[in-house]
């Protein structure tokens, strides 16, 4: 706990020193640019308040682009005053363009502070609850189903009885056909020569 307090105290002391130095530099620059009296003290206050407002906008997480824009503007004003009063600028003879910038700063600070403080954040889109998924109940014991219709075995055809004499006659016709044409007799030709139905012709052809 003491170590934590020591770190916090060191950070606070560093922040106070940096703020005091920057405050003094901004006051000196404003005074050198012709803003004397209370006006010279108001300039560093406006710069620091704009920095705080921009930092709060960045911490809020909304409109970070605007927060970064005004934070860079205020930081540039603070750093510019620090550099200008570090001996690089003759405070007894301030150029006209710097007098114009110093004179126009209050309007810029007012615009930035107003936009940062009063711009409403973008409304959050209401989340639509997802529809519950349809639950399909699966039976623990699968139903026993027969094979699909296209996989059912075809019923066996009854083979007609073929007399031996008819087989011998058909064999002679087949041998004669083979001797004349050089090719075996097909089933259709055999059925036509014997004058029998197709099932009986198939049965005879299977015995040849």
Backbone bond lengths (Angstrom), bond angles and torsions (degrees), N, CA, C in turn:
res aa  C-N    CA-C-N  psi(-1)  N-CA   C-N-CA  omega(-1)  CA-C   N-CA-C  phi
1 X - - - 1.461 - - 1.528 110.95 -
2 X 1.350 115.81 -42.76 1.456 118.70 179.20 1.524 111.84 -65.59
3 X 1.359 115.56 -38.70 1.470 118.62 178.21 1.517 110.55 -62.90
4 X 1.337 116.24 -39.14 1.467 119.81 178.93 1.520 110.99 -64.76
5 X 1.353 116.44 -43.02 1.457 119.62 177.91 1.519 111.44 -63.81
6 X 1.343 116.02 -34.61 1.467 118.98 179.05 1.523 110.81 -65.86
7 X 1.336 116.60 -41.15 1.467 119.62 178.85 1.517 110.56 -65.79
8 X 1.338 116.75 -42.33 1.462 119.98 179.61 1.521 110.85 -63.56
9 X 1.346 116.69 -43.37 1.453 119.90 179.41 1.521 111.44 -62.27
10 X 1.331 116.81 -40.73 1.467 119.75 179.15 1.522 111.23 -63.31
11 X 1.326 116.10 -41.05 1.464 119.73 179.27 1.521 110.63 -65.93
12 X 1.333 115.98 -42.04 1.465 118.98 179.74 1.519 111.79 -64.78
13 X 1.300 116.11 -41.04 1.470 119.75 178.96 1.524 110.33 -63.29
14 X 1.339 116.27 -43.65 1.463 120.12 178.90 1.521 110.98 -62.83
15 X 1.340 115.92 -41.09 1.466 119.69 179.84 1.525 110.87 -65.77
16 X 1.310 117.41 -40.81 1.471 120.69 179.24 1.519 111.01 -64.25
17 X 1.334 116.77 -41.92 1.472 120.01 179.62 1.532 110.73 -64.07
18 X 1.339 116.26 -46.61 1.468 119.81 -179.40 1.524 110.74 -63.30
19 X 1.338 117.37 -41.69 1.458 120.25 179.98 1.523 111.14 -65.25
20 X 1.326 116.27 -39.77 1.474 119.32 -179.59 1.522 111.15 -65.43
21 X 1.330 116.43 -43.67 1.469 119.21 179.80 1.524 111.37 -64.61
22 X 1.355 115.98 -45.38 1.456 119.12 178.98 1.522 111.16 -64.09
23 X 1.333 115.74 -38.29 1.465 120.44 177.43 1.523 111.22 -59.49
24 X 1.330 115.34 -44.73 1.464 119.74 -178.74 1.524 111.79 -67.01
25 X 1.347 117.04 -39.30 1.462 120.06 179.69 1.523 111.26 -65.75
26 X 1.337 116.53 -41.79 1.465 119.33 178.32 1.530 110.81 -65.00
27 X 1.323 116.93 -38.95 1.472 120.35 178.13 1.518 110.66 -63.33
28 X 1.326 117.47 -44.65 1.460 120.86 -178.55 1.519 111.10 -64.48
29 X 1.364 115.78 -41.01 1.464 118.55 -179.53 1.523 111.06 -67.35
30 X 1.318 117.88 -42.25 1.465 120.56 178.95 1.534 110.74 -64.55
31 X 1.306 115.23 -39.83 1.468 118.31 178.98 1.526 110.98 -65.45
32 X 1.352 116.82 -39.90 1.463 120.00 179.33 1.516 111.61 -68.77
33 X 1.346 117.42 -25.47 1.470 120.92 -179.28 1.515 112.13 -87.40
34 X 1.332 117.24 8.95 1.462 120.08 175.20 1.503 114.60 100.34
35 X 1.337 119.19 1.74 1.460 121.89 178.55 1.532 108.19 -96.35
36 X 1.305 116.47 85.18 1.461 120.14 -175.27 1.521 110.70 -94.00
37 X 1.328 114.77 172.10 1.456 120.64 176.55 1.527 112.07 72.64
38 X 1.341 116.33 -143.50 1.464 120.90 -177.85 1.515 112.45 -65.47
39 X 1.339 116.38 -24.48 1.466 119.47 -179.09 1.518 111.07 -65.05
40 X 1.319 118.14 -35.71 1.466 120.29 178.46 1.520 111.43 -65.21
41 X 1.339 117.17 -31.74 1.467 120.43 177.68 1.529 111.59 -78.45
42 X 1.323 117.93 -24.42 1.471 120.16 -178.51 1.531 112.01 -75.80
43 X 1.319 118.01 -25.83 1.460 120.57 -178.54 1.532 112.37 -62.86
44 X 1.321 120.55 -52.98 1.474 118.76 179.27 1.524 112.97 -62.87
45 X 1.340 117.57 -30.36 1.458 119.43 176.87 1.529 110.71 -64.29
46 X 1.336 117.28 -43.18 1.464 120.95 -179.09 1.528 111.54 -65.86
47 X 1.344 116.37 -37.23 1.466 119.62 178.70 1.521 110.62 -66.51
48 X 1.330 116.48 -45.03 1.468 119.96 -178.66 1.519 111.60 -67.14
49 X 1.334 117.37 -38.78 1.464 120.07 178.48 1.528 111.01 -65.86
50 X 1.327 118.01 -36.34 1.464 120.17 177.79 1.523 110.76 -67.65
51 X 1.332 117.01 -37.18 1.468 120.37 175.52 1.529 111.11 -62.80
52 X 1.318 116.37 -43.12 1.467 119.84 -179.64 1.527 110.63 -65.89
53 X 1.333 117.72 -42.65 1.458 120.79 179.53 1.527 111.51 -63.55
54 X 1.333 117.22 -41.46 1.469 120.22 178.13 1.517 111.01 -66.10
55 X 1.330 116.85 -39.24 1.471 120.14 179.38 1.528 111.39 -65.94
56 X 1.339 117.05 -39.39 1.460 119.77 176.54 1.518 111.56 -63.86
57 X 1.330 117.61 -37.95 1.461 119.89 177.54 1.522 110.86 -65.44
58 X 1.318 117.07 -38.81 1.465 119.75 177.43 1.524 111.04 -66.07
59 X 1.328 117.57 -38.49 1.458 120.63 179.37 1.524 112.20 -70.12
60 X 1.335 117.44 -27.47 1.466 120.35 -178.46 1.517 112.17 -71.22
61 X 1.345 117.56 -23.82 1.464 120.55 178.44 1.506 114.61 87.25
62 X 1.337 119.50 0.10 1.467 121.77 179.77 1.524 109.52 -114.30
63 X 1.333 116.43 142.41 1.470 122.94 179.45 1.524 111.19 52.16
64 X 1.337 116.20 55.02 1.464 119.61 -178.42 1.522 112.24 -66.43
65 X 1.327 117.61 -27.44 1.464 119.89 179.72 1.528 110.40 -63.34
66 X 1.338 116.90 -45.33 1.468 120.08 178.14 1.519 110.57 -65.50
67 X 1.332 117.44 -40.29 1.461 120.29 178.50 1.511 112.51 -60.31
68 X 1.348 116.33 -46.66 1.462 119.78 179.28 1.529 111.71 -65.52
69 X 1.331 116.84 -37.03 1.472 120.55 -178.76 1.531 111.02 -61.22
70 X 1.326 116.38 -51.25 1.466 119.40 -178.15 1.520 112.04 -74.62
71 X 1.312 117.64 -27.57 1.462 119.76 175.39 1.529 110.38 -65.18
72 X 1.331 117.75 -42.24 1.470 121.22 178.75 1.515 110.42 -66.78
73 X 1.351 117.79 -38.44 1.467 120.28 179.63 1.533 110.65 -63.44
74 X 1.346 116.30 -47.19 1.465 119.24 -179.83 1.521 111.35 -67.11
75 X 1.338 117.11 -38.56 1.463 119.76 178.88 1.527 111.12 -66.07
76 X 1.331 117.01 -36.46 1.470 120.26 177.49 1.525 110.63 -64.78
77 X 1.330 116.39 -40.44 1.471 119.07 178.16 1.516 111.13 -63.71
78 X 1.339 116.56 -41.54 1.465 119.78 -179.71 1.525 111.50 -67.36
79 X 1.342 115.79 -46.99 1.464 119.02 179.89 1.521 111.51 -66.06
80 X 1.328 116.29 -37.05 1.466 119.22 178.51 1.515 112.00 -61.38
81 X 1.331 116.34 -40.17 1.469 119.32 178.32 1.524 110.95 -67.83
82 X 1.329 116.90 -39.15 1.463 119.88 179.11 1.528 111.39 -62.35
83 X 1.356 115.50 -44.68 1.464 119.43 -178.79 1.528 111.24 -69.84
84 X 1.340 116.35 -39.84 1.475 119.92 -176.91 1.508 111.82 -65.75
85 X 1.327 116.84 -34.02 1.473 119.81 -178.32 1.524 112.77 -91.81
86 X 1.332 117.17 8.83 1.463 120.38 -179.72 1.519 112.21 -91.34
87 X 1.330 117.93 16.44 1.460 121.87 178.52 1.510 113.69 102.83
88 X 1.335 117.90 -3.90 1.459 120.50 178.96 1.517 112.64 -84.65
89 X 1.312 117.08 -11.09 1.467 120.99 -177.44 1.522 108.96 -128.95
90 X 1.308 115.50 134.75 1.459 120.94 176.54 1.525 108.13 -79.78
91 X 1.331 116.47 103.61 1.452 120.25 -176.96 1.527 112.46 -67.78
92 X 1.321 116.92 -15.32 1.471 119.38 176.90 1.519 111.42 -80.53
93 X 1.319 116.59 -17.87 1.471 120.36 -179.65 1.534 108.30 -137.91
94 X 1.323 117.39 78.55 1.468 122.99 -178.16 1.522 108.70 -78.93
95 X 1.332 118.69 131.57 1.462 120.30 -179.86 1.520 111.77 -64.79
96 X 1.332 115.16 160.57 1.463 120.32 -175.53 1.531 111.89 -66.35
97 X 1.361 117.75 -38.45 1.461 118.95 -177.73 1.525 111.87 -63.60
98 X 1.360 116.43 -32.04 1.459 118.82 178.06 1.529 110.78 -73.54
99 X 1.332 117.15 -34.66 1.456 119.88 175.61 1.535 110.52 -63.05
100 X 1.347 115.46 -37.54 1.471 119.35 178.88 1.520 110.46 -66.37
101 X 1.351 117.07 -42.04 1.466 120.21 179.15 1.527 111.35 -63.58
102 X 1.326 116.24 -43.39 1.465 119.78 -179.67 1.524 110.55 -65.58
103 X 1.315 117.11 -39.96 1.464 120.48 -179.48 1.530 111.34 -68.81
104 X 1.319 116.94 -32.13 1.469 119.55 -178.98 1.514 114.09 -87.30
105 X 1.332 118.30 -7.37 1.468 120.76 -177.61 1.530 113.83 -61.60
106 X 1.350 120.98 -40.41 1.469 118.87 -178.87 1.524 113.46 -56.82
107 X 1.334 117.11 -39.68 1.468 119.16 178.81 1.522 111.25 -66.41
108 X 1.333 116.73 -39.89 1.462 120.30 178.62 1.525 110.32 -65.20
109 X 1.318 117.66 -44.38 1.458 121.17 -179.63 1.528 111.20 -64.79
110 X 1.351 116.82 -39.01 1.464 119.96 178.51 1.525 110.89 -64.33
111 X 1.331 117.02 -42.70 1.464 120.19 179.23 1.523 111.30 -63.81
112 X 1.337 116.45 -46.64 1.460 119.32 -179.26 1.512 112.63 -64.08
113 X 1.344 116.69 -44.45 1.456 119.09 179.84 1.515 112.63 -63.89
114 X 1.344 116.59 -38.83 1.463 119.72 179.15 1.524 111.40 -65.91
115 X 1.314 116.97 -43.90 1.465 119.49 -179.64 1.520 111.80 -65.91
116 X 1.328 116.80 -38.73 1.463 119.63 -179.08 1.523 112.28 -72.30
117 X 1.319 116.86 -33.48 1.467 119.68 -174.67 1.515 113.47 -86.95
118 X 1.324 117.55 -28.85 1.467 119.71 -171.27 1.520 114.34 -118.60
119 X 1.318 117.61 4.74 1.464 118.86 175.49 1.513 108.78 -81.55
120 X 1.334 115.77 122.81 1.471 119.84 -178.08 1.518 109.21 -73.96
121 X 1.318 118.20 135.47 1.466 120.55 176.90 1.516 110.98 -66.47
122 X 1.316 115.38 156.47 1.468 120.36 -179.87 1.515 109.72 -64.18
123 X 1.365 116.89 134.17 1.463 118.55 -179.57 1.505 111.26 -65.47
124 X 1.320 114.68 142.53 1.452 119.43 179.10 1.511 109.83 -77.31
125 X 1.291 115.26 137.85 1.462 120.28 179.36 1.514 109.29 -72.98
126 X 1.320 113.73 129.29 1.465 118.61 -179.32 1.514 109.48 -67.87
127 X 1.287 115.14 131.09 1.458 119.93 -179.30 1.517 109.46 -78.67
128 X 1.313 115.85 128.29 1.455 121.84 179.34 1.514 108.37 -87.05
129 X 1.344 116.82 123.08 1.471 117.46 -179.69 1.506 111.15 -63.98
130 X 1.293 114.55 136.74 1.459 119.69 -178.91 1.516 109.48 -71.32
131 X 1.328 115.10 141.29 1.450 119.63 178.38 1.516 109.77 -68.21
132 X 1.334 115.56 139.15 1.472 117.09 179.81 1.508 111.07 -64.75
133 X 1.301 114.09 139.77 1.458 119.12 -179.87 1.518 110.10 -69.12
134 X 1.298 114.89 141.96 1.454 119.93 179.90 1.522 109.48 -69.35
135 X 1.323 114.17 127.64 1.457 120.32 -177.77 1.519 108.29 -93.39
136 X 1.294 115.98 124.32 1.455 122.23 179.13 1.512 107.94 -105.37
137 X 1.316 114.99 116.82 1.467 119.34 -179.48 1.511 109.88 -79.17
138 X 1.296 115.06 133.71 1.460 121.86 -179.02 1.518 107.92 -114.62
139 X 1.280 116.28 126.18 1.462 119.99 -179.41 1.512 109.96 -68.28
140 X 1.341 114.86 142.99 1.465 119.43 -178.72 1.512 111.07 -67.64
141 X 1.332 116.00 -35.79 1.459 119.98 -178.92 1.516 108.55 -104.21
142 X 1.308 118.40 112.07 1.469 119.59 -179.46 1.515 110.70 -66.32
143 X 1.315 112.70 142.64 1.452 118.00 178.50 1.520 109.94 -71.86
144 X 1.307 114.77 139.30 1.461 119.95 178.32 1.516 107.98 -85.22
145 X 1.279 113.88 115.17 1.466 119.48 179.92 1.509 108.74 -117.25
146 X 1.277 113.55 150.28 1.454 118.99 179.14 1.500 111.83 -73.39
147 X 1.288 118.09 172.71 1.465 120.82 179.40 1.512 110.83 -64.40
148 X 1.325 118.37 151.06 1.456 121.16 178.18 1.523 111.14 -56.63
149 X 1.336 110.75 159.82 1.468 116.26 -175.97 1.519 111.63 -62.39
150 X 1.375 115.58 -36.51 1.461 117.29 -177.59 1.525 112.25 -76.50
151 X 1.359 118.20 -9.54 1.451 120.58 179.01 1.526 112.44 -105.17
152 X 1.336 116.81 -0.10 1.457 118.54 -180.00 1.533 109.83 -69.86
153 X 1.315 118.33 136.52 1.483 120.04 179.70 1.525 111.22 -67.49
154 X 1.319 113.79 140.03 1.460 118.93 178.91 1.525 109.49 -69.29
155 X 1.327 115.75 142.17 1.478 118.20 177.99 1.526 111.05 -65.00
156 X 1.322 113.69 139.16 1.470 119.14 -179.51 1.531 110.46 -72.30
157 X 1.321 113.11 134.06 1.466 118.06 177.99 1.537 110.51 -77.51
158 X 1.286 113.77 141.90 1.490 118.74 177.33 1.524 110.64 -71.70
159 X 1.321 116.11 125.23 1.473 121.07 -179.22 1.526 108.47 -82.01
160 X 1.324 117.45 119.13 1.459 118.69 -179.02 1.536 111.56 -68.07
161 X 1.296 114.92 151.38 1.475 120.55 177.75 1.527 109.80 -73.01
162 X 1.331 115.27 130.64 1.471 120.71 -177.55 1.523 108.09 -113.44
163 X 1.305 118.69 119.78 1.472 120.27 176.71 1.522 110.92 -63.80
164 X 1.335 115.76 148.30 1.464 120.48 -179.30 1.507 111.52 -65.00
165 X 1.326 116.98 -34.62 1.467 119.85 -179.65 1.514 110.90 -64.70
166 X 1.365 116.15 -37.70 1.469 119.67 179.68 1.518 110.24 -69.60
167 X 1.335 116.37 -33.87 1.461 118.88 177.56 1.520 110.51 -67.11
168 X 1.354 117.00 -42.10 1.464 120.42 179.17 1.517 111.44 -63.39
169 X 1.349 116.08 -39.28 1.466 119.33 178.46 1.535 110.76 -66.19
170 X 1.294 115.38 -41.23 1.459 118.79 179.18 1.518 111.44 -66.20
171 X 1.351 116.80 -35.15 1.454 119.73 178.25 1.532 110.73 -64.77
172 X 1.341 117.82 -38.18 1.468 120.98 178.48 1.523 110.15 -65.72
173 X 1.355 116.41 -41.32 1.465 118.61 178.83 1.537 110.77 -64.74
174 X 1.321 115.99 -36.83 1.462 119.37 -179.51 1.521 110.94 -69.40
175 X 1.368 116.00 -40.14 1.456 118.23 178.71 1.523 110.81 -65.87
176 X 1.328 116.41 -39.14 1.466 119.48 179.17 1.528 110.77 -65.30
177 X 1.345 115.37 -40.83 1.472 119.43 179.10 1.523 110.84 -64.96
178 X 1.316 117.00 -38.21 1.456 120.26 -179.93 1.510 111.05 -69.24
179 X 1.361 115.88 -36.21 1.454 118.85 179.94 1.520 111.21 -68.97
180 X 1.323 117.48 -33.39 1.465 119.85 -176.89 1.534 111.97 -83.68
181 X 1.330 116.79 -38.72 1.475 119.01 -174.30 1.522 113.50 -103.46
182 X 1.338 116.88 -19.92 1.457 119.89 -178.00 1.511 113.39 81.38
183 X 1.322 119.45 6.92 1.471 123.17 179.35 1.515 108.52 -133.02
184 X 1.321 117.22 150.32 1.465 119.13 -179.74 1.522 110.72 -67.74
185 X 1.335 113.74 153.71 1.460 119.29 -179.27 1.534 109.37 -77.84
186 X 1.340 116.02 130.99 1.456 119.74 177.46 1.520 110.12 -80.76
187 X 1.324 115.49 171.28 1.460 121.41 -174.55 1.520 111.29 -67.50
188 X 1.311 117.98 -39.12 1.467 119.69 -179.35 1.523 111.48 -64.13
189 X 1.318 115.95 -41.10 1.480 118.68 178.44 1.528 110.68 -66.25
190 X 1.340 116.06 -40.03 1.461 119.73 178.90 1.526 110.76 -63.72
191 X 1.334 116.74 -41.68 1.458 119.17 179.18 1.532 111.17 -64.38
192 X 1.342 116.09 -37.42 1.466 118.77 178.97 1.530 112.05 -69.33
193 X 1.338 117.48 -37.42 1.474 120.42 -179.33 1.526 111.15 -71.12
194 X 1.342 115.94 -34.72 1.469 118.54 -178.14 1.522 112.27 -90.29
195 X 1.316 118.06 -23.15 1.458 121.00 -178.84 1.514 112.32 70.62
196 X 1.303 116.33 38.96 1.465 121.65 -179.03 1.538 108.40 -114.44
197 X 1.361 117.99 161.49 1.473 120.10 176.83 1.522 112.40 -67.63
198 X 1.345 115.23 166.50 1.465 120.99 -174.94 1.529 112.84 -62.55
199 X 1.355 120.67 -43.33 1.469 118.21 179.45 1.525 113.02 -61.38
200 X 1.331 116.15 -39.09 1.456 119.40 179.64 1.524 110.61 -69.70
201 X 1.322 116.76 -35.82 1.467 119.89 177.12 1.522 111.50 -65.53
202 X 1.335 116.88 -38.68 1.475 120.03 177.23 1.527 110.40 -64.51
203 X 1.338 115.97 -40.17 1.458 119.28 -179.99 1.529 111.32 -65.97
204 X 1.327 116.86 -39.29 1.464 119.83 178.04 1.509 111.00 -67.26
205 X 1.388 116.93 -42.28 1.457 120.38 -178.95 1.527 111.93 -63.20
206 X 1.347 116.38 -31.79 1.467 118.91 179.32 1.523 112.69 -71.28
207 X 1.330 118.31 -17.47 1.473 122.75 -179.71 1.506 111.62 -96.30
208 X 1.312 118.50 -8.28 1.469 119.03 -178.13 1.519 110.40 -79.40
